[in-house]
Amino acid sequence: MSITTLLDVKRPSIRLTGPIDMPLCYALIDEMKLLHDYYQYRIIELEIDSPGGDGDALHHLVQFLAPWSRGDGRILKTKGLNEVCSAAAILLSFGTLGHRTALPHSRLLYHHVRRTFPNGASQTVSELRATGNRLETWEKAFLDQLITHIGRLPGKDLNKDAYCKKLTRLLAQERDIDAKEACDLGLIDRVVP
Amino acid sequence: MTNSARTQRPFPFTEAHPRFHVEGWGELLGQEELFYATDMVRHFIATGETGSGKSASAVMRILEAVLRYPEKEPYQDYVRVAGRAAESKESLRPAVLVVDPKQELEELVVKEAGRRKVLRIAYGEAGPILHYFEGRSLDEIDPFEVMELILTQSDFYVQDQANTREPVWNKQAGLILQDFVAIDMWLARQSIGRVRELWDRTRELLDKEEESKSLLANIRYDPANYFRAMATLIGLSATQEGSMPLACYLDVVQTLNVPGELTMRLVTLATLYHSTRSGVIWMANGILADIAAEEFAACVSLNPIEPPPAEKRLCVKDVLDKGDVVVYVPSAVSPIADMVGRCIKSKFFEFAFQRENKVRPFFYIVDEAHRFLTAGEQDGEQSLLDRCRAFRTGVVLSTQSIASMSYRLESSAGGGYNALQIILNNCGNALYFRTSDIQTQNHLRQRIPDPPVPNRPHVINVRPLTSLSVGSCYALRANGSWGLFQVHLPG
């Protein structure tokens, strides 16, 4: 089970572990809907410890999380626990502004979007080309949305072009960063003990 | 069609009517904070312990919305839809009865009343007095009906009827009082002077007895406290020689040529053996202790013979016609004060159903509602709430807990579990603030559906009523929706 929920009186927390794929994406969406619509929570904490996963699942999740990211009468507190890589790292950054945190020892990896296939799946050249195009589109979309999202931080006068270049460089480097560096880059808001 | 049938015809709100603006309820109602008039008259119940924010977040917000109704923009929207058929703004301004035991609402009433008249009823103040038989002349009522109406408001009588194993004593006491009233009414139809004569001559006869002199001043016809003379006479009749005061009274009655059928039961009572007579006398004493109390008479006149003077009288019909506001401020904890509240309520509802002009809405807003609940066939909330919404009449009940309502209703004749359920079912809008009352919690658990996913706990088990912060409440609305929301107080 890669989603565990703790129902607290005031604030529930969902712990997401393991790879992010479509089944997990739907399970997380259902859980958040249940907590918001039935249990009437307006603040949810999402703890993430994941090696990342499928761009397709991330794309779907980011669309669903849009009102949470914007903080429309609700707050999604994201918290990086240990390994927060790839799709998981992007997910962490899409928490409500001011509520994105990570543990000091957590390692975060922001890199290019990838697509995982079921075991033994094969693709033709044209399919691979289409997949490549789709990945590029998604990556651009993620970057645009992330920059717009972070740009909403009050008091942060963001130079979007410069920031985009900085992030693109980070994606290409394929290196782990710690919570403090992520904080300096604006990808999270705070390092918490 | 008879006049009565015409006046009883309902005249409900429609969805086109101007909506009510409830400030601070954005989380529940959406950004515009507007409430359909049709939903407003499906009544409210707000429960929560002291300090849960129930008054400031619910009762005061609704009261404010009612007093400001109809507000400019919703009214303009209504006129756009209704065109020439639109009812005037003035005619839609509600009449309001506020029962305010904690004196938290009156300041708001005064602030928002605008051009309305605000009438304050409180013991110890020279406020208006409710005439319990308003609209009924001496010729239109009979003594049986008079006592029936009065006894339904007497806690002593109602509780004894509901709980005792031998209600016959209580019933007899009621009949004895009815005979006293019948004699007075028979004499009053000739002239009020004859009633005065009856009681004055009884006093003079009793004056010859040394023992009871200090009490005799009360034996006189007092229009302001009609039952005091009777209470004194009955009080004097409780002793071993108690048949003597009754005999004096009956002697005078005989000289005034009162028909024998009116005095028959009193004659029998006077001739009964002491231990039997005292059973009835003590019951009558109990009933009269309530209705002849100074506190009661200062606010409600039970005089069936003549109403209080016009300048002192609360005219319920006028209040409903003109859209005025009546604030009743009962003393802290007093069963008499509760009785006064119930009498005022019952009179307002009687007129709300019978008034000619039913365009003007009427709202009854009551804090500490459990003190003023009744379960009577006509004036009990379980009977009123269902009917009155069709007469543009809305009720707002604010109470500590459902357990306190249950406790009050259990002691009422015809009350108990079913009456409570009917009241709760008829309050389409329910607001549950913080409370540790198990009964309230269980009730809410039944009203909110189970989780849509199997094997998950109910929301009330996860977020119990004890965990709510000030101003936060579970809200169940007349349109079927529910939620947990926080009221944001204006300013």
Interface residues (C-beta under 8 A of the other chain):
Chain A: L7 V9 K10 D30 L34 Y38 Y39 Q40 G73
Chain B: E27 P451 P452 V453 R456 P457 V459 V462 R463 P464 S467 G483 L484
